[in-house]
Amino acid sequence: MEPPIPRSLKDVEELVTELYQPGDPKRIAHIQEALHTLQRSADGWQLANSLLQSSDEKVQFFGALTFTVKLNTDSASLSATDAEAVLNQLLTWLIVYLRRGSGPLALRKLCSTLVVYFLHFSASWTLCVKHVILCLFADEAVGIERLQDAPDTSQLVSRLSQEKLSAALWFSTTLAEEVEKVDGNNIKHHQFHDRMKQNSQDVVVLMAPGLANAHEGANLPAKLRQDSMKCFQTWVLFSHRAYVDAGITLDPLKSLTKQAIACLPQEDMCEVTIELFADVLGNYSKFLTDEDFTLLFSLFNSSWSEEHYKQLIQGDYSFESLQYGHFIIALGDARIDELAKANDPASQRFLEALEGLLSAEGYVVAEDQIFVPALEFWSTFVEVMIDSLYSDEDVTVSILGPPASGATGSNETQHPKENSSEKKNEWFSTARVSVMRAIERCWRKIQYPPAEESFDDWPSSDKTGFNDARMEVIDFLQASYTLIGVSLFSMFADMVLRSLQNEAWYELEASLFCLGGLADCISEDETTDFILEKVISSALFTTLADPTCSAPTRTRQATLALIGKYDEFFKTHTQYLPETLTFLFKSLSTTALAPTASKSIQSLCSSCRQALTSELGVFVQQYTDLTLAHSVDVIVKERIAGAIGAVIQALPEEHLKQEPLLGLLKTVEIDFQKSLQLRAAGFVDEAEARGIETLRCIGSIAKGLQAPTDIPLELSEGSPTDIDNFWVTGPGSATNSHLRTIMESLLAAFPQSGEILESVCNIFRAGFTERAPSPFILPSEAIVDFLTKLGPSTPRLVVIISTACSFVSVQGTKTTGKVNAELHRLCTWVLSLLQALNDPSNDPEIAQAGIDFLYRLLPSHVRILIEQPPAAQEFLFLFALKALRGRDPLPKFASADFWSSFLSLANLDEDLQRSIDTALEHLGPMIADALVYNISGNAARSELDKVCDPLKKLVARHRSSKAWLENALSGSNFASDRVSDGEKRAFLQKIMK
């Protein structure tokens, strides 16, 4: 479909009319293309003027739009006379439309076009606001030179009709909005800040009638007054930009602030005025004076404010009500330092109101939309108090400003230094009481709804929002603990006991949740232990374990979670372990509780392993019962297996570990055997799932058996070699062989299962990180055999290569013949995988893993790279260079690390160093070329630091680097054509210093 070709003005008008009606998208696109061509043509100016003569408002709009297009594309070609003629046309049409009583669509677009004119010709049309007002007053377009003899702006404005006043406000509002959008370089180049400042007094005069006191502005309609307030808002926000960019203040605007504040209680002005002050308070509170703040806070005590506040806390979350809530929060935020340190009644009343916002009717997020913003205020309030702990500041303040007697400027009354501690204690204790009250309100607010209100039936967004708010409360509590200390911990412990006694289950859940949230804050001392012991030794566990107890699931989950968070407590209070673990294991039988219970069991067994070795038989039996009952999912079984593994690790001698470990593995083998049976019966998917469960549980046992990193490693009797022999050639070797049999059988049964392969690799890695001899340290040759049998089509290849990387790291600096042979096999295997990949971009993740393997061979095992066959050696170096030049960040970063390390190789054995130096003589120019290719424009800004690492090493260590880089800078691979030869030489000189 070809774009329509209009042959007359009538054709153009018809196309414009069709453009703004629903229709075929392709047809609309072609119309747009045709009209846009006309707009940009040499006849565009005449077309714009002709379209403005139409009686159709949409055509008028398009005419003004055409003027905008021409100004943006052709303004630079206009002479001063032509530019003035365009301005005259626009102003004439504005006045004509006002006379005709045209609709707002065309009028607003004309005002917008006039602003575009200002953006291009601000130097000649500096006093644009007064000129527009003068033309409106004269009812015709008059020359700019007439401004010299024009009456005061106030006289002109007083004679404007409401329609003309409205048009002038539209223009002034759009002016501030559009100039505020101009980027920093242009705004400075065109001196827009200064020119806007020159217009600010005229704008103030223009806005004043609409912001006058109610009785003074009673003759103006509400819409006009609201437009005045919107204009004020845009100019105040622009003044913030001017202040930030250039330190310029538009002081005349401040003369209207008190009038604007007086508009807050007015019904027809409330919404727009609250929006203004919420905006100013949040973004540019410096605009307001102490006197302005005094007026705002005194207004808080008015009947208007009291009514809005009452509606809000009673659950009215309409737009107007929420707007009021955000306004008083913004007011508090703007004076938060003063509020924290204030003791006067007015300040305390305001703080109490902000506390009250934490207790508004309704559930958080689902109904209550003000809780989260109010909580953010209180979190900031606590931060202010914490900051004061580390300062010597000594002030007593009031939100209403300084005392009337002679105080100016600052809101703070300074006191003698010697009274600092006393004065700080005075306000600090008062503020801390406010925080405690806020915390108690939060505690009530985060309680889940009762069963009959069914939280689970809420929309997912409401549930997520509610739970997110609970976590934000925990953040608030943790920050508050810095101020309040152990008394906060004690308060929630008492709440737990009181709620338990009263069987107030939802209060109990919230109390446990908050108590658990403080786990990372408390220090382990007698005071906190004594408080926590009151909870642990209470009837909490026995009550909730009672089948007749009506406590909801969430309360039980909170109790289970609390145990895991305070696992360190049980290390020194082992007398509570039996009852606690009994409670936890009983909870495993309930599907909804099992995940939380298993997590706490794992945490408790890991921390208290030394005290639990006598219970191993019971634990293994519990695990067997769970497995046979098929009552829990894999994550639960995995955690319990790991927990038992941790307790087995605590046994003092290796031979004592074998029996419980075999018992545990025997239970795990139930799933293994079931997997093989299902596979034989043709139920492949179910068989694979059982196989994955088996391996995940084995992996969890392996992690559990690892010696804790936070305690000294004490080997049992006998030399390390004897202990190692126990698991390798002694009685424990059967366990090792059995583990290998399970893994090999599952790998053979499911050779293409990515999860099976990954699970096996996780078991290998657990053995790699063992600090003591273990049945999970598999023979290195077996691991190498396993890895090198896997080809390019193997699933989860990245995980498999990463396992090889871990294997290299474990070898450290060992260079025995056996180690070298195994690493050589692995290197050959990795190179074969990369050769199959061919180019790093074909699979960036595999490329990254492969290059990472090569990197880990350096420097201890560099000989393995150097002794590769020439073809393989050439491939690996060129592959790493391709990755460095590529666009994928992962292989690029890995390659940068590899080359940084390779370029740093020095002081090695003479023959090895000679081979490396020879290789670099060949590779150096290519490395330099790849690095210059990146830094000349082919690397993202975030990649440059990484890419510069090998560049630094190249310059620092290789005498030929200057020549290599010089050639690269002058070569065809230099990305940018905007850098001169002189700039390249200067760059090279800098980096070679």
N, C-alpha and C positions, 0 to 999 in steps of 0.2 A: 504494500500500500504506500503510494507516494504521498509526501506531505502536501496538503492543499495549498494552492497558490491564490491568495486573495488579489483581486484586480481592482478593487475600489474600497473606499472607506467603509461602505456598507458591508462588503464582504468581511472586512476585518472585524467590524462590530459583531457580525453574526458568529464568526469564529470565537470571539471572546465570550459571547453568551453561551455558546456550546461548550467552551472550555470549563465553565463553572457549573455545568449540569452533569448528572450521572450519565455515563456512556461507556462504550467499548474502550478498554484501556489503551489498545493500540491506536485507535482513532484519536484519543485524547493526547497521546504522546506525539503523534504527528502534528496535531494542532499546536501543541506547545513548541515544537521544533520550528514550525512555520512562523509563529508569532515572535519567537525569540530572534529569528533571523531578521525580521522587520525591525524589532527594537534596536538591534545593534547596527542597522544600516545607517547610511548618511542621512536618510530622511526620517530617522527616529525622532529627532526633536519636533519636527512638524507633525508627525503622527501622534506624538504624545499630546501636543496642544489640541489637535483635532479631536482626539478621543475624549478629552476633558469637556468638550462641548456637548457630548451626548447627555440625554436625560436618564439613561440607564445607569444606576449606581455601580453595577459591576464593570461596565465599560469605563466609567469615570475612574474607578479604582485602578483598572489596567492602564489608563492614561497616566496616572500618577506613578504607577510602577514603571512605566516606560521612561519617564523622567529620571527615576532612580537608576535604571539600567544605564542610561546615557551618561549620567553623572559619574557612575562608577567606572565606565569604560572610556569616555571621551573627555572628561573634565580637563585633562592636561592640555588638550588642543584648543580650549576656549580662550579667546582674548579677554581682557578685563571688561571690555564693553559687552561682549557676548555673555560673559558670566553674569554681569549685572542685569542683562535682559532676561536671562533664564530666571533669576531671582524675582524680577518684576512680574514675570508670567506666573510663577508659583504663588506669589502673594496675591496677585489679582484673582486667580482662581479660588484661592481660599476665601477671599471676601465675597466673591460671586456666589459660592456655594452657601456661605452663611446667609446671604440675602435670600437665596432661594429656599432656605430651610432644608438643605440636603441632609441625607442620613449620615450617621457617624462613620460608615465604612470608608467613603471617599474622603471625608474630612480628616479622619485620623491618618489615612495614607498620605494625604497632602502634607500634614504636619511631619510625618516621618520622612518624606522626601525633602522637606526644608532642612531637617536635621542632617540628611546626607549632604545637602548643599554646604552646610556649615563645616562638615568634616573635610570637605575639599577646599573650601574658601574661607576658613576661619580668620585668616590674616586680614581680609578685606571686610569681613562681616563679623567683627569681633563682638559688638554689642547686639547680638542677634535677638535676644529676648526683648529688649526695649524697642528695637526696630519693628518686630512683629506686633508688639502692643501699640506702637505709634500708627502703623498701617491699619490695624483694627479700629483704632480710635478715629482715624481720618476716613475710614470706610473706603479706602483706595490704597493701592501700592504707591508709596512715596520713596524717594531716593534716600540712600543712607546718609547723604550729607545733611538732610533735614533734622537729624538727631541733634545737631549742634544747637539749634534754636527750639528744640522740643520742650514742652513743660515737664515738670517732675513726673516720674513714673507713677507716683501715687495719684496725681491728678488725672493722668490718662486712665489708670485702672478704675478709678471711681466712676468714670463716664462710660465704661464698657457695659454692653448688655450681657446678660447671663450666658448667651450663646457664644459671644466673642470671648468672654472670660474663660469659658470652658475650652475653647479652641487654643487659647494662649497657654492654658494649663497642660493640655495634651502635648503641645509642642515642647514646653519646658520639661515635662516628665520624660518624653522620648529623648530629648537632648541629653539629659543626665544618664539615662539608661544606655544609650549608644556610645557616648564618650567613655563610659566606664568599661565598655567591652574592648576598647582599642588596646592593642598590645603596647607594652612598655616603651619600645623603641619609637613607635609612631607618636605616642602620646607626648613623649619628650621632644621629638623633632618638631612637631607642630605646636608645641607650647600650649597644649589643650588645658593643662591645669591652670595656668595663669589666665587664659581667656575665659575659662569657666568662672574663675574667681571674680573677674570683672563683671560677669553677668549675675553674680550671686545676690547682690543688693536688689537688683530689679526683680529677680525671682521671688525674693522675700516679700517685696511689696505686692507682687501678683498673688502670692499665696495667703497673705494676711487676712483678707476679707473672709475666706473660707474657714480660717482657723480662729476667727474671732470668738469671743464668749457667746454663749447661746443667744442672749438677748440682742447682741450686736449683729450677729449673723443670721438672725431669724428670717430675714427677707430672702436668703439664699436657699435653694432647694438642697435636700440631703445629698443628691448625687454630685452636685458641684462642690459641696464641702468635703465629700469623700475624695473627690479628685484632687482637691487641694492637699489633703493629707497624704495621698499617694505620691503627689509631686514632692512634698516635703521629705517623704521617706527615701525616694530615689536620690534626691540631692544630698541628704545626710549620708547615705551609703557611698555616693560618689565622693563626698568630702573625706571619707575614710581612705579611699583609694588615693586621693590627692595627698593626704597626710602620710600615708605609707610610702608612696612613690617619691614625693618631693618635699615632705615636711610642710606642705601648704595647708593652712587652716582656712576654712570658709566661715569666718566668725559671724557674718551677718545672719547665718542660719540659726545661730543659737538664740537670737532674739525671739524666735517663734516657739521655743521649746515649752515654755510655761503655758502658752496658749494651747499647744498640742496636748499637754498633760491634762488641762482642764476639759478636753474633749472626751477623756476616757469614760466618764460616767454617762455620757450622752448616748441615748439608745441608738440613734442613727449613725453615730461616729465610733461607737465602741469597737466594732470588729476591725476596722481599718487602723484605728489608733493603737490598739493592742498589738497588732501585727508590726506596726512601726517600732514600738518600744521594745518588743521582744527581740526584734532584729537589731536594734541599736544596742541594747543591753548585752546581747550575745556577741556582737561583732565589733562594736566601737563605743564602749562605755566611756571612753575618754571624752567623748563629745558632750557628755552630761556634766554639769557642775555640781558641787555639793548642795547648792540650793535646789537644783532639779531633783536630786536624790531625796532631799528632805520632803519635797512636794509629793514625790512618788510614794514614799513610805507613809506619809501622813494620809494619803488617799487610801492606803490599805485599811485604815480604820473607818472608812466611810460605809454608809449603808449599802452603796452599790457593790463594794468589794465584799462585804459580809454576805450579801445575798448570793453572789456568784460563788463564793467559797462554800457556802452551805449546800448549794445545789451540786457542786462538784463532789464533795465528800459523801453526799447522799446517793451518789451513783449516776449523776447526770453526766454522760460522756459525749454530749453533743459537741459539734465543732466549736461553738461559742464558749462552752464551759471548759473544754480542754485548752482552748486558746488562752483563757484566763489563767489556768493552771500553769501552762508553760511560761506565761508572762511573770507570775510571781516567783517561779523557779529562776528565770533569767535575772530577775531583780535581786534575788538572793545570791546568785552566782557572781553578779557584778560587784557585790559588796561582801563577799564571803570572808575576806580577811577581817573586816570590821565586825561582822556578825560573830565570828569565832571569839573575838576578844571583847565583846560588848557585855556589860552587866546591866544596862539600863532597861526599864520595863518595856519600852517600845521594841527594842531589839529582841528581847525574850519572847514577846508576843508574836513577833514575826517568825522566830525560830519554831515556836510551838505550832504555828500554822503550817510550816513546812514539815514538821513531824506528822501533823494530821494528814498530810497527803499520802503518807505511808499506810493509812488506815481507811482509805476511802472504800465505799461499799463495792462488793463484787470481787470476783476472782481475777488475779493478775493476768493481764494480756487478754484472756478470754472476754473479760468485761472491763476491768480496771485498766485504763490506758494511761494513768498518771503515775502509777507506782514506780515504774522503771526510771522515768526522768527524775522523779523525786529521790530515788535511791542514788542516782548519779550525783545529785547535789550533795547528799550526805557523805558519799565516798570522797568527794572533793573536800568537804568540810573536815573530814578526818585527816586528809593529806595536809591541809593547812595547819592543823594542830601538830602533826608529826614534824612538819618543817620548823615549827616554833620551838620544838624540843631542842633543836640543834642551833638555835640562834640566841643572841643575847638581847634581842629586842624586848623592850619593856614599854608597853603602851596599854592604855585603857581607852576604849573608843565607844562610839555610838553610831548606829546607822543613820541617825538624824543629824550627824555632823558635829562639829566642835561646839563648845559652849558659846553663847551669844557674846560674852564679854571679850571683845577684842580679838577673837580668833579669826583668821582668814586662811584660805587655801586648804591646808591639810585637815583631814578629819581626825587626826590623832593628837592626843594630849600627852606630851612627854612628861615623864616622872623622873625623879632623881635616880641615878644608877644604883645607889645603895639599897633602894627598895625593890630592885628588880625581881628577886626571888619571891618576895611577898606579893607583889602585884601580879606576877605571872600565875602564881598559885591561885590567886583570887579569881581571875577569869578562866583559868585552865580547868579548875574543878567544876565551875558552872557549865562550861562547854562539854566536859566529860559526862556530866549528868544528862545533858541533852542527847549526847550520842547513845548513852545507855537506854534512854526512852525510845530513841529511834530504832535501836536494835530489837527491843521487845516488840515494837510494832511490826517490824520485819518478820520476826519469828511467828507472829500470829498470821501474817499475810501469806506465808509460804506453806501453810498447812493445806494438805490435799483435801478436796471436797469429800464429803461422806459418800458411802456406797450408793445411796439412793440418787445421787447426782451424777454418778458414773463418769469419772474422769476419762476412762478409756473410750467413751463414746464422743469425746470432744473432737473437733477437727484437728488434724495432725499439726497444723500451724499453731493452733492455740496450745496444744500439749507441749510442743517444742518451745514455744515462747514462755510458758509457765516454768518449765524445767530450766530454761536458760536464766530466767529471773532468779530462781533458787540458787543457781551457781553464782550469780552476781551478788547475792546476799552473802554467800560464803566469802567471796573476795572482800566484801565490806567488813565482815567479822574478822578476817585475818588482818586487815589493816588496823582495825579498831583494837586488836589485841596489843598492838604496840603501845597504845595509850592506856588501856584499862588493865591489862595484865591478867594475873591468875583469877581475879574476881570475876572476869567474864567467863572463864572456864568453869568456875565454881557455880556461877548462875545457871548455866545450861545443865550441869550435873544435877543441881537441885530441881530444875524443871523436869528432868528425866524421872527422878524419884517421885516427884509430886504427881506427874501425869500417870505414872505406873500405878501409884496408890489409888488414884481416882478413876483408873481404867479409861482415861481420856486418850484413846489410841492415836488420834490424829495429832494431838499435841505432843504425844510421846514420839511419834515419828519425826516431827519437826525438831524436837529437842535433840534426839539422837543424831539427826542429820547435821545440825549446827555443831554439836559436840564433836562429831567426826571431822567436820570442816576445820576444826582448830588443831588437829593432830600434828600438823607440820609446824605449828607455832610454839607449842609448849616445850619447855626444857624438861629433861628427866631429872626431877628432884623430888624430895620427900613431900613437898606441898602438893604438887600435881598428882603424884602417885597416890597420896592419901585421898584426894578428891575423886580420882578415877576408881580407886578401890571401893568407894562407897557405891558406885554404880555396878561394878563387876560382882561385888559380893551381895548385891541386893537380890530380890526375887525375880529379877528381869528374865533370866534364862528359864528358870523353872516355870514361871507364869506363862511365858510364850510357848514353852514346850508342851504345856497341858493341852490335850486334845479338845477340852471344853472351852478353851480361851477363844474369845470372839475377835481378837486383834486382827485387823486386815493385813493382807499380804505385804503392803508397803511398809508397815511398822515392823514386821518381821525382817524384811529385807534390810531396813535401816539398822536393826540390831546386829544382823550378821555382818554388815559392812563395817560397823563400828569395831568389831573384834579385829578384823584385818588391819584396820588403821592404827590400832594401838597394840600391835604384836610385840613391840619392844617392852611394854609393860609386863607381859607374861614371862619374859625372860628372867625377871627378878621376882615374880610372884607366881612361881610354878604351881603353888597349891590350887590355883584356879583353873589349871589346864584340863584336868579330867572332866569337870562339869562343862567347861566351855566347849571342848572337843565333842563331847557327847551331844550337846545341843547342835553343834554344827553338822555332825554326821547324821543326826536324825532329820535335819532339815533337807538333806539330799534327797529324801524320798518325795519331796514336794517339788514338782516340776518348776514352778515359778521361783522357788527359793534356791534351787540347786546351783545355778551359776554364781550367785553371790556367796553362798555357803562354801562352794569349792574354792573360790578365790581366797576367802579368809582362811580356809584350811591350809592352802598352799603357803600363804603368808606366815601363818602361825608355825607350821612345821619347819619352814625355812629358818625362822628366827630362833625357835626354841628346840632345835633338833637335838641338842645335847640332853635335854631333859625328857625326851620322848622315846628314846631307844628301847626302853622296856615295853613299850606299847606296840612294837612293830608287828607282832603276830596279830594283834587285834586289827591294826590298820589294813594289813594285807587281806584279812578275812572280809573286812568291810568292803574293800575294793572288789574282791571276788564276788561278793553278794550283789554288788551294783552291776557288775558285768553280766552275771547270769540272769539278772532280772531285766536287763535291757531297759532300765528305767531312766537313764540319763543320756544326754547327748555327748558327743565326742569331746567338747571343750571341758566338760565336767570331769570325764574320765582322765583326760590329759592332765588336768590340774592335780587330781588326787594322786595319779601315778607319780607326778613330779614331786608332790609333797612327801610321799613315802620314800622316794629316792633320796630326798634331802635328809631324812631321818637315818636311812641306811648309811649315808656318808659319815654320819657322826659316830658310828661304831669305831672303837679304838684300833681294831686290827682287821687286816684284809680278809683273813679266813672267816671272821665273824660276819662279814658282809655278804658272803656268798649265798648262804641259805635263804635269808629274807629276799635277796635279789632274785634268786631262782624261783622262789614262791611268787614274787611279783610278776616275773616274766612268764611264769606258767599261766597266770591269769590273763596276761596280755595275749598269750598264745591261743586262747579260746577264740578271739576274733580272727587270728591268723588262720587257724584251722577252718573256721567257718568261711573265711574268704576263699580258701582253696576248694572247699566243698561246693560253694555257690558257683565258682568258676567252672568246675567240672560239670555242674548241672545246667550250665548255659546262662545263668543270671549274672551277666558280666558287670553291669552297672552296680548292682548291690554288692557283688564280690569286690569290686574295686573300692567301694566306699569302706567296706570292712578292712581291706588291706591298708587303706590310708589311715584309718583309726589306729590300727596296730602300730604303724610306723610313727605316727604322731605321739602315741603314748610312750613308745621306746625313746623317742627324742626328748620327751619331757622328763623321763627317768634319767636320761644321760645328763640333762642340765641340772636336775636335782642332785645328782651324785658329785657335781663339781664342788670342790672345796670353796667355801666362802672367801671372797677376796679381802674382807675386812678383818680377818683374823690370821695370826701367824700359821704357817703350814707346818704341822708336826706329823712326821711319818711314824708309822707304828714300828715295833721292834724289827730289827734287821736292817740291812743296808738297802738303799734305794733299788739296787740291782735285784736283791732278793724279793722285794715287794713286786717289782716289775715282772720278775719271773713267775710269781704266783698267778698273775693273770695271763701271761704269755705261754709259759711252758709248764706251770704248776697246775694244781687242782682247779684254779680259776679259768684255765684256758678253755675248758668245756663251755663256760658261759660265753666267752668271746666267740668261739666257733658257732655256738647256737645262734647268737645275734646275727652273725654273718649268713648263716643258713636261712634265717627268716628273710633278711633283706634280699639275698640272691633269689630266693623262691618267688618273692613278690615282684622283683624286677623281671624275672623270666615270665611270670604269668601276665604281667601288664607292661610290656616293653614300651608302649607309646603313651603311658599315663604320665603326664607332666607332674601331677601331685605326688605320685609314688616316687618319681625321680627327685623331686624337691625335698620330700620328707627324708629320703636316704641321705641326701647332701646335708640336711640339717643335723642328722646323727653324726656324720663325719665331722662337721664343724664343732659339735659339742665335744668330741674327742680331741680336736685340735687345741681347744682352749683349756683342757684339763691341766691343773697345776700339780697333780699327784697321779701315780699309776692308777689305772682304771680299766675295767673290762670294755669300756667304750673307746679306748685308744686302739683302733684297729691297725693292723700291720700296714705300713706305708705302701708296700708293694701291692697289697690288695686294693688300696684306694686308687693308686696309679693305674692298675689293670682295669678297674671299673671305669675310670674317667676316659682313658684312651680308647676304649671300645666304642664310645659314643660318637656318632657322626653328625654332619651338618643338619640333618633333618630331625634330630632329637628335639623333643619339646623341652621348654624351659632351659634352653641352651645358655642363656645369660646366667642363670643360677648355677649351672654346672661349671662354667668357666670361672665364676666368682669363687666357687669351692676350690678350684685349682689355685686361684690367687691366694686364698687363705692358707692352703697347703704350703705355698712358697714362703709366706710370711712366717709360718711356724718354724721353718727350717733355719731362719735367722742367718747367721754367718757360717753355719756348718758347711764344710766343703769336702766331706768324706767321699770316697769313691761311690758308695751306695747312693748318697744324696745327689751327687752330680749326675749319676746315671738316671735316677728317677726324674730329676728336673729336666734333663735333656729329653727324655721321652715326652714329658708334658709339654715342653716348648715345641717340639716337632708336631705334636697333636694340635696345639693351639694355632700354630702357623697353618696347618692343613685346613682348619676351620675358617681362618681368615682368607686363605686362598680360595676356598669355596664361595666365600662372601664376595670376593673380588674388590668391591669398592665400599668404603665405610658408609656411604649414603644408602646402601641397600638394606642395612639394618644397623642404625647408629648404636643401639644398645649392645649388640654383640660386638661391634667394633670397639666400643668403649671398654667392655670387659676384656677383650683380647689384648688391647694396648695396655690396659692396667696390669695384666699378667706380665707382659714384657717389662713394664716399669718396675715391678716388684723384684725382678731378677737383678736389678741394679742396686748398689754396686757390687754386692758380694758374689753374685753369680753371673757377672757380665761375660765371663769366658764362654758360657753356654751360648750366648748370642754370637759372639765372635767366631766360635768354632762351628757354626752352622754351615752347611754347604753354600757355596757362593750364590747360587740361585735363590735359596731360601733367605739368605742374609740380605740380598738385594731387595727381595720382596718385602721383608718386614720393615726395612728402613723406608722404602717408598710408600708402603701402606701408612706408616705413621706420618709421613709428609703429606699424603693425601688427606688424612684426617685433620691435620693442622690447617690445610688450605680450605677444608670443607665448610659448609654452612651449619652443620649440626653441632650444637654446643657441647654435647656430652663427649663424643670422640675427640673434639678439638681440645677440650680441657685435659683429657687423658693424654693426648699427644703432647701438649705443652709440658705436662709433668714429666713425661718420658724424655723429651729432648732436654729439659732443664737438667735432669739427672745425668743423662748421657754426656752432655756438654761439660759437666762438672767432673767427669772421671779424670783422676790425676794420681801420680805417684804410685802406680800399680807395678806389678812385675814387669821387667824391662820388655820382654817379648810381647806381653799383653798390651802394655801401653803403646808400643810401636804399632801394633795392629789397629788399636783404636785411633791413633793419630793419623794413620794411613787412611782409615775409613773416613775420618773427618775432612781430610784434604779433598776427598771426592764429594762428601755430603755437604760440606760447609756452604758452598754457593747455593745449593738447593734449599738448605735450611734458611739462609739469609733471605732468599727470594720468597719463601713461604711466609716468613715473619713480616717482611715489607708488604707483601700482598695483603696481609691482615691489617696492619696499622695504617695503610694508605686508604682505607675505606671499606674493606671487606669484613671487618670484625665489628660486632655490636659493641656499644660503649661498655656494656657489662662484661665483655670478654677481654677488653684491652689489658687489664691488670694481669690476667692469667697469661696472655700471649707475650707480655713484656718480660716475664720471668726467663724464658729461654734466650730472649734478646740480651738481657743483662749478662747471662752466663757466657753467651757467645762473645760479647765485647770484652768481658773481663778475662777470659782464659785463652783466647786464640788470636795469635798475632796477625793472621790473615783476615780477620773479621772486617777490618775497615774496607779492604778491597772488595770483599764479598758484598758488603752492604752498599758500597758505592755503585757497584754493577747492578745490584737489585733496584736501587733507587732510580737509576737511569734506564732501566729495562722496560719492556713492554707490559710487564705484569703490574706496574704501579697503577693503582686503581683510579686515582683522581687526576684529571687534567687541569685542575685549578691551582696546582702547586708549582711554583717556578723552580728553575734549577738552582737559583740562589737560596731559596728556602730549603731545598733538599740538602744543599751543602751545609747550611746553618744547622739543620737537624742532625746531620751526621757528626758535625763538630761537637755538638752538645752531648750526644750519647757516647762519644769516644773519650770524653774527659775522664 
